[in-house]
Amino acid sequence: YEQLEYIESTGTQYMPLGVDCSEGTTVELTFSHMVYGQSSAIFAAGHWNWYCFIFCTQNNYFEYCSNENKLLAKADYDPEVRYTLRTSDYNSSTKKVRAAISSNGVEIASMTVDNSLKYLAADKREISLFGMNNGGNKSQCRIYAMKIWDGNKTLQRDLVPCRNEKGEWAILNGNQTAMMFYWYQIANKKALGQLKPSD
């Protein structure tokens, strides 16, 4: 596999990541958003009416949503603008995390967000990239890197954009090299869509 700078969706696919969110789940995601899409999910667990754990676009803002409150940051739909969403400092007593969004390395918004799962059914908690985990609300964006930690601060996913010798795109889990997310695009490409080819 050859490591790439990013992997890009066209707005017609989504990628289940094989890991469920928990109340203590925290993430670090570096991305660029290509075009505006109302209610388009960059990553999410649950379906739109069952959300607890979702990062999406809404009314020209990026939103990190959890239950009744949300972090908002003005969205710039420009592939040259690189954003990073970080959630951290999970408090097991309050079920809250600190969420922050940076633009080209400068923090532009932050707040404490409720990270509890009180509205999210157990069978709807798998995290999906580029859309909801039922295939809805897909987005067109570039993903440069994504890390997911559980409530014990154990790294569950360390996603690295790659392509194989055939030029097909992949996302490899860098902290568990035997687990490769490439098969999602092969075994399920009719259901999930194919990622945009690139040089």
N, C-alpha and C positions, 0 to 999 in steps of 0.2 A: 504493500500500500504506500501511496505517496501522500504526505500530509499537505493539505491545502490551507489557504488563508481563511476561507469561509465555505459554507454550503448554503445554497439559495433555493428557496421554494418559489413556486410560480402562483401560489394561491389556490392550487387544486389538490394538494396532498397534506397529509398529517402523519406523524410518526410516533406511535406509542413507545414509551421508553422502558417499559417492563419494571417500573418501580412505582409504588403507591406513595402518596403524600401522607404525612402524619402531622400532628399538632406541632411537632418540633422541626419539621422540614424547613431547611433554608437553602437558598439558591444563589448562584452567581452566573449571570447570563450576559454575554457581550454580543450585540446585534446591531444591524442597520435595518430600517424599515423602508421599503421601496415605494409603495403607493398607499394612499389612504384607503382604509376599509372599515366601515362602521361595524363595531362589535366584532372585529377580527382578533382571534386569540393567537398570541405569539407562543405561549405555552399555557397549559391548563390541566386541571383535574376536574372531573365532574362534567355535567352538561350545563347548558346556560341557566336553567332554572334550579340547578343544584350546586351552583358554584360555591366554593370556599377558597379555592386556590387557583387564581387565574391572573394572567398578565395579558392585557389586550389593548386595543385602540378603541376610543369612544369619543366622538365629538372633538376630533383633532387633539386629543390628549392620549398619552399612555396612562393606563390605570393598572395598579396592582391591587386587586380586590380581595377582600376577605370579610365575609359577613356584612355588617352594617357600615363599615368604613373602608376607605380606599386612599391610596397614594396616587396623586395626580401630577403629571409633568407634561408640559406643552410638547407636542410631537412635531418633529421636522422630518418629512418624508423625503429623505435625501440619502442615497447610498454612501455618500462621503462622510456623513455624520454617524459616528459610532457611539452607541449608548451602552451603558452597563447598569443592569439592575442587580442590587445586592440586598439580600435579607440576612439578618444576623442577630446575635444577642437574644436568642430565644429565652423567655422567662417561663418556666414551667408552672409557676403559681398563677400568673395572669394570662397565660397562653398567648403572649404577644411577642412580636419581633420588631426590630428596627428595619424599615425598608427605605432604600435610597436609590435614586437614579442619577447617573452621571452622563454628561455629554462631552465626548472627546476629553475625558479625564477630569472634568470639572463637575462637582455635585450641583444639581439644579433643583432637587426636591428630596425631602425625607420626612418621615413621620413614623410613629409607632402604630402598628397594625395588629388587629385581633387575628390570630392564626389558628383559632380553635376550629374543630370540624363539626360543630353542632348542627349544621345544615347539610352536611355532605354524607350521603349513605356510603356504607362500607364497600359496596360493589361499584362505586363511581369514583374511586380515588386514584386510579392509575394516571400518571402524568404523561401528557402528550405534547410533542413539539410541533409547531406550525398550525395548531388548531385544537379544538376540543377533543376529548378522547372518544367521542362518538362520531367523529368525522365532521362535525359542524363548525361554522365560524372560522374557516381557514384563513390564513394570512399570507402575504407575499413579503418575505424578509430574508435577510442574510444572517446566519448564525456563525459567529467566529469561535465561540467556546461556551460551554455550559457545565457547571458543577452543581451537584445536588448532595446535600448532607442530611442525615436523619437527626432525630432529637438527641442522640448521643454523640453528635458531631462526627459520626462515621461517614466518610466519603462514599456515596453510593454510585454516583455517575460522574465521570470526568470525560466529557464528550469532545472528540477531536475530529474535525472535518478531514476526510480523506477521499481518494479514489483508487480503484483497483487497476490492474494491468489492462483491462478492457475500456478504461475511461469512465466506468460507472461510479457514481458518487456513493459515499458511505459516511456514516458517523461511527467511529470506533470508541469504545469505552476504554480510555487510557489507563484507568486504575485496575481494570480487569481485562487483560488483553485477550483472554479466551472468549469473552462476550463481545460479539460484534453486531452492531445494529444494522449492518448492511443487509441482512436477510429480510428485514421488514420491507425493503424496497424490491426485493426479488420475489419472495413467496407471496407477498400481498400487493404487488404493484398495481393490479387492476383496481383494488379497493382503495389503496392509499395514494395512488398517483406516483408519477416519476419526477424526480428532482430535475431542475434545470441543468442541462449540460453546460460545461464551462471549460475554458483553457487553463 
